[in-house]
Amino acid sequence: MKRLNSSILILITNFCLGQNTVLNTWAFHEHKDTNVFISIGAIDRTVQSDISAGRWFDGTTKRSFVGAFDLRDRELLNISYSTPKAEIGFSTDLTSFHNRNIGGDEFNALLRGLYTNDTLIIGNLEDTRFSQVSHNIKFTRKLGHTIAQIIISGHQVNAFQNSFIEGQIIKNGEIYEGRYTGNSFRLNNQLSYLGTVEDQLERNLTWGDSVRITTIVNTPLTPSIGFRLVHRPTEFTEFQLLVSGLSNMNERTLIYQSDSVNFQCIPTGIPTYNLFAEEEILTLNNQFEYRRNRLTESDSSVSMNVIPFKTYLAYRVQIEPLLFLNFSGGYEKILNTEYYIVNFLAERKYQNHLHLQMGISNYIYNQAIKPNLSAGIRSKISERLTLMAYTSAAISIPFLSYDSVPRWTNRYHLSATLQYQLL
């Protein structure tokens, strides 16, 4: 019985340690009584590039195409009522997403100032910023060797902007001359914090959206469905499958804007990617000429699926009373960005309330395989309060932001939460 209780406790840990299995939040609970659980302050953030971080700040690239994204999931509320045989839970979370795609020539010219024949033709430069609030109801049935869960969700888009630039920038001695068209599709256009099309010319990869409740009060819910299956054929093995975000494409009315932009400046040593920062414009004074003309502004009906989709398959085996091995693989897609994750981890119980995991986590993004060390911890701080944290990029965790990670790394990831047991 003692061994069984330990196995159950570590099994709960395995569900809570983020992308090392199939979920970033508390999935469900197994215990012999009835209880209520609340998660506090859960956050999951991933910044991933298909080139090393150092290339974005002090290097060039030989790739014909470069991509990077910043994905943040924050739980605003997560509460569940659990019995030994069934569980019902409700959660509300905010997803913020920033994705940038840039051609190799544009990357080397805009970020490093390396122009071919002093001319940059801009044709592969796209930036997407998106956020939404999701409300989820989870129904779980615990049936001996098998556990089944249905997830019914409603999603409200908080903000959306997809922008791209077409044109050219000419470097004539110390003078830069730009002539291009900036195009954007927007939802909730009054939110100025989405930024301008010119923000693509900066090198900053991160963007954190804030909760604007007034923007979603009257926004309709877009439904989706998901499910989780857990099967334990023996006392020492387990298979798990998760699919979430199943939904049809939906037509949305977006605001389309097209602006003609012309500028001429003498940067006096200021990199091209800083030309549009407000403080740099003030520094340039009369050495900067900028003209923008609105060409088109209209409503446009666009079919797109804004609901993030993910599917994971995991296998777990107990090889010793206190040692477990975990294998998992999955696929995630948000808007037009997609990537695969493959993990191998070892899990060890050291005390009654302390569990650690170590292993290797691989992201396959834009046909680039990016491995990193992974680590997880679950510790009971008090009788009712439990801390969980996990990272698929353990090398980057000592650094406060993606901008400061070691130059050869490609990813920053952290998932952390507190859970409080009410009864």
C-alpha positions in Angstrom: 0.0 0.0 0.0 2.8 2.4 0.8 4.4 1.7 -2.6 1.1 2.3 -4.3 0.6 5.6 -2.5 4.1 6.7 -3.6 3.4 5.7 -7.2 0.2 7.7 -7.2 1.9 10.8 -5.7 4.7 10.7 -8.4 2.1 10.1 -11.1 0.4 13.3 -10.1 3.8 15.0 -10.3 4.3 13.7 -13.8 1.1 15.3 -14.9 2.2 18.6 -13.4 5.6 19.1 -14.9 4.7 20.9 -18.1 5.8 19.7 -21.5 7.8 16.8 -20.2 4.5 14.9 -20.6 1.4 16.4 -22.2 0.1 19.3 -20.1 1.3 22.6 -18.6 -1.2 22.7 -15.8 -2.7 20.4 -13.2 -4.6 17.8 -15.2 -6.5 15.9 -12.5 -6.0 14.5 -9.0 -6.1 11.0 -7.5 -6.9 10.5 -3.8 -9.2 8.7 -1.5 -11.4 11.6 -0.3 -13.2 14.6 -1.8 -11.3 17.8 -2.1 -11.1 21.2 -3.8 -7.9 22.4 -5.5 -6.9 25.9 -6.7 -3.9 26.8 -8.8 -2.3 30.2 -8.0 -0.2 32.3 -10.4 0.5 29.7 -13.1 2.6 30.9 -16.0 4.2 29.0 -18.9 6.5 30.9 -21.3 8.5 29.7 -24.3 10.8 31.8 -26.5 12.2 29.8 -29.4 14.3 30.6 -32.5 15.6 28.5 -35.3 19.0 30.2 -34.9 21.1 30.9 -31.8 20.2 33.9 -29.7 23.6 35.4 -30.4 22.7 35.7 -34.1 19.9 38.1 -33.3 22.3 40.4 -31.4 25.8 40.3 -32.9 25.9 37.9 -35.8 24.7 37.1 -39.3 22.9 34.1 -40.8 23.4 31.9 -43.8 19.8 30.6 -43.6 17.4 31.7 -46.4 14.7 32.1 -43.8 14.7 32.9 -40.0 11.9 32.5 -37.5 11.3 33.1 -33.8 8.3 33.1 -31.5 7.4 34.1 -27.9 4.5 32.2 -26.4 3.1 32.9 -23.0 0.2 31.1 -21.2 -1.0 32.6 -17.9 -3.7 31.1 -15.8 -6.1 33.7 -14.4 -8.1 31.0 -12.5 -8.0 27.2 -12.1 -10.3 25.4 -9.6 -11.4 21.8 -9.5 -13.7 19.6 -7.4 -12.4 16.1 -7.1 -13.7 12.8 -5.8 -12.1 9.4 -5.9 -14.1 8.4 -9.0 -14.7 11.7 -10.9 -13.6 15.3 -11.1 -14.9 18.6 -12.6 -12.6 21.6 -13.1 -12.8 25.1 -14.5 -10.0 27.4 -15.7 -9.5 30.7 -17.4 -6.2 31.6 -19.0 -4.6 34.2 -21.3 -2.5 33.2 -24.3 -0.1 35.8 -25.7 1.8 35.1 -28.9 4.5 37.0 -30.9 5.9 35.4 -34.1 8.5 36.9 -36.5 9.5 35.5 -39.8 12.3 37.2 -41.8 14.3 36.3 -44.9 18.0 35.8 -44.6 18.9 38.9 -46.7 16.6 41.1 -44.7 18.0 39.7 -41.4 21.6 40.5 -42.4 20.8 43.9 -43.7 18.4 45.2 -41.1 20.2 43.8 -38.1 23.8 43.9 -39.2 23.8 46.6 -42.0 25.1 44.2 -44.6 23.5 45.3 -47.9 24.1 43.5 -51.2 25.1 46.2 -53.7 23.9 48.8 -51.2 20.3 47.8 -51.8 17.9 45.7 -49.7 14.8 44.3 -51.4 12.2 43.6 -48.7 9.8 40.8 -49.5 10.1 38.3 -46.6 9.3 40.2 -43.5 6.2 39.2 -41.4 5.2 39.9 -37.8 2.2 38.5 -35.9 1.0 39.5 -32.5 -2.0 37.7 -31.0 -3.7 37.2 -27.6 -6.9 35.5 -26.5 -8.7 34.5 -23.3 -9.9 30.9 -23.0 -12.4 29.4 -20.6 -12.2 25.6 -20.1 -14.4 23.1 -18.4 -12.9 19.6 -17.7 -14.9 16.5 -17.0 -12.8 13.5 -15.7 -13.9 10.0 -15.1 -11.5 7.6 -13.2 -12.1 4.0 -14.2 -9.6 1.7 -12.7 -6.9 1.2 -15.3 -8.2 4.0 -17.5 -8.8 7.6 -16.9 -10.8 9.7 -19.5 -11.1 13.5 -19.6 -13.2 15.7 -21.9 -12.2 19.4 -22.3 -14.8 21.9 -23.6 -13.4 25.4 -24.2 -14.6 28.8 -25.3 -12.1 31.3 -26.7 -12.3 35.1 -27.0 -9.8 36.9 -29.2 -8.3 39.8 -27.2 -6.1 41.3 -29.9 -4.7 40.3 -33.3 -2.3 41.9 -35.8 -0.5 40.4 -38.8 1.8 42.8 -40.6 4.3 42.6 -43.4 6.5 45.0 -45.4 7.3 45.1 -49.1 9.7 47.5 -50.8 13.3 48.5 -50.5 16.0 50.3 -48.5 18.9 51.9 -50.3 22.2 52.7 -48.6 23.9 55.6 -50.3 27.1 56.4 -48.4 26.0 57.6 -45.0 22.4 58.2 -46.1 19.6 55.6 -45.8 16.6 55.9 -48.1 13.5 53.7 -47.6 10.5 53.3 -49.9 8.1 50.5 -48.9 4.5 49.6 -48.3 3.5 48.5 -44.8 0.4 46.3 -44.7 -1.5 44.9 -41.7 -4.6 43.0 -40.7 -5.9 43.8 -37.3 -8.7 42.9 -34.9 -9.5 45.2 -32.1 -7.7 48.1 -33.8 -8.1 50.6 -30.9 -5.3 48.7 -29.0 -2.3 50.9 -29.9 0.0 48.7 -27.9 0.1 46.2 -30.7 2.7 48.3 -32.3 3.3 49.6 -35.8 4.4 47.8 -38.9 7.9 49.4 -38.4 8.3 47.4 -35.2 9.4 44.6 -37.4 12.6 46.5 -38.2 13.7 46.2 -34.6 15.4 43.1 -33.2 13.3 42.7 -30.0 11.7 39.3 -30.1 9.5 39.5 -27.0 6.1 40.9 -26.4 3.8 40.5 -23.4 0.2 41.3 -23.8 -1.9 42.5 -20.9 -5.5 41.6 -19.9 -7.9 44.1 -21.3 -11.3 42.9 -19.9 -13.2 45.7 -21.6 -12.1 44.3 -25.0 -13.6 40.9 -24.5 -16.8 41.5 -22.7 -18.8 41.6 -25.9 -16.6 39.2 -27.9 -18.4 36.0 -28.9 -17.0 32.6 -27.7 -15.4 30.3 -30.3 -15.8 26.7 -29.1 -13.2 23.9 -29.2 -13.0 20.5 -27.7 -10.2 18.2 -26.5 -9.7 15.0 -24.7 -7.1 13.1 -22.6 -6.8 9.3 -22.1 -4.6 7.6 -19.6 -4.2 3.9 -19.6 -2.2 1.7 -17.2 -1.9 -1.8 -18.5 0.3 -2.8 -15.5 1.2 -1.4 -12.2 4.5 -0.1 -13.6 3.6 1.3 -17.0 1.4 4.0 -18.4 0.3 5.4 -21.7 -1.2 8.9 -22.1 -2.7 10.7 -25.1 -3.8 14.4 -25.2 -5.5 16.2 -28.0 -6.8 19.8 -27.5 -7.9 22.7 -29.6 -10.1 20.8 -32.1 -12.1 23.5 -33.9 -13.3 24.6 -37.3 -12.0 27.6 -39.3 -13.9 30.7 -38.5 -14.4 33.8 -40.7 -13.4 37.0 -38.9 -13.8 40.6 -39.9 -10.3 42.3 -39.7 -9.3 45.8 -40.4 -6.9 45.9 -43.4 -4.5 48.9 -43.6 -1.9 49.7 -46.3 0.5 52.6 -45.9 3.1 54.0 -48.2 6.2 55.0 -46.3 9.2 57.1 -47.5 12.1 58.1 -45.3 15.6 59.5 -45.6 18.1 59.7 -42.7 21.8 60.0 -41.8 22.0 57.5 -38.9 25.5 58.6 -37.7 26.3 55.1 -36.4 22.8 54.1 -35.2 21.9 50.6 -36.4 19.0 50.3 -38.9 16.9 48.4 -36.4 16.9 51.4 -34.0 15.8 54.0 -36.6 12.1 53.7 -35.6 12.5 53.7 -31.8 11.2 57.0 -30.4 14.3 57.9 -28.5 16.5 57.4 -31.6 14.2 59.6 -33.7 14.6 62.4 -31.2 18.3 62.0 -31.3 18.5 62.3 -35.0 16.6 65.6 -35.0 16.8 67.2 -38.5 18.7 64.3 -39.9 15.5 62.2 -40.2 12.8 62.7 -42.8 9.7 60.5 -42.6 6.4 60.5 -44.6 3.5 58.1 -44.3 0.5 58.1 -46.6 -2.6 56.0 -46.0 -3.3 54.1 -49.2 -6.1 51.8 -48.1 -8.2 51.1 -45.0 -11.1 48.7 -45.1 -12.8 45.8 -43.5 -11.8 42.4 -44.7 -13.4 39.0 -44.1 -10.6 36.4 -43.4 -10.9 32.7 -42.7 -8.5 31.6 -39.9 -8.3 29.3 -37.0 -6.9 31.3 -34.0 -7.3 28.4 -31.5 -4.0 26.8 -30.5 -3.9 23.0 -31.3 -1.7 20.4 -29.6 -1.4 16.7 -29.5 0.9 14.6 -27.3 1.6 10.9 -26.7 3.6 9.8 -23.6 4.9 6.6 -22.1 6.1 6.1 -18.5 7.7 3.1 -16.9 8.8 2.5 -13.3 12.2 0.7 -13.3 12.8 1.0 -9.5 10.6 1.8 -6.5 11.7 5.4 -6.6 12.9 5.8 -10.2 10.8 6.4 -13.4 11.6 7.0 -17.1 9.4 9.2 -19.2 9.2 9.4 -23.0 6.9 11.9 -24.7 6.4 13.5 -28.1 4.0 16.1 -29.4 3.0 18.6 -32.0 1.7 22.2 -31.5 0.4 24.8 -33.9 -0.7 28.3 -33.2 -1.9 30.4 -36.2 0.7 29.5 -38.9 3.5 28.6 -36.5 4.1 24.9 -35.8 6.7 22.8 -34.1 7.4 19.4 -32.6 8.6 18.4 -29.1 10.4 15.2 -28.2 11.4 14.5 -24.5 13.3 11.9 -22.5 13.4 12.3 -18.7 14.3 10.4 -15.6 12.2 11.1 -12.5 13.4 10.5 -8.9 11.7 10.7 -5.5 14.0 11.8 -2.8 11.6 12.6 0.1 7.9 12.2 0.8 7.2 15.6 -0.7 10.1 16.3 -3.0 10.4 15.0 -6.6 12.9 15.9 -9.3 13.2 15.3 -13.0 16.2 15.6 -15.4 16.5 14.9 -19.1 16.7 16.1 -22.7 14.1 18.2 -24.5 14.2 18.7 -28.3 12.2 21.3 -30.2 12.0 20.8 -34.0 11.1 24.2 -35.4 11.5 25.4 -39.0 13.3 22.1 -39.8 15.9 22.9 -37.1 16.4 20.5 -34.2 17.2 22.3 -31.0 18.0 20.1 -27.9 18.4 21.4 -24.4 18.5 20.1 -20.8 15.2 19.9 -19.0 14.5 19.9 -15.3 11.5 19.8 -13.0 10.6 20.0 -9.3 7.6 19.4 -7.2 7.7 20.3 -3.5 5.1 20.5 -0.8 5.8 23.8 0.9 3.1 23.3 3.6 0.3 20.9 4.4 -1.9 22.4 1.7 0.4 24.4 -0.5 2.5 22.8 -3.3 5.0 24.3 -5.7 5.6 23.0 -9.2 8.2 24.3 -11.7 9.6 22.9 -15.0 11.8 24.0 -17.8 12.7 22.5 -21.2 15.7 24.9 -21.4 17.5 24.4 -18.0 20.7 26.1 -19.4 18.8 29.4 -19.8 16.9 29.4 -16.5 19.6 31.3 -14.5 19.1 34.3 -16.8 16.2 36.6 -16.3 15.2 37.0 -20.0 15.8 35.7 -23.5 17.9 38.8 -24.2 20.5 37.7 -21.7 20.8 33.9 -22.2 24.1 32.4 -23.5 24.6 33.4 -27.1 24.7 29.8 -28.4 21.3 28.8 -26.9 18.0 28.9 -28.9 15.3 28.6 -26.3 14.0 30.1 -23.0 11.2 28.2 -21.2 9.7 28.2 -17.7 6.5 26.7 -16.3 5.6 27.4 -12.7 2.6 27.4 -10.4 1.4 27.0 -6.9 -1.6 24.8 -6.0 -3.7 25.2 -2.8 -5.7 22.4 -1.3 -8.8 23.8 0.3 -10.1 20.8 2.4 
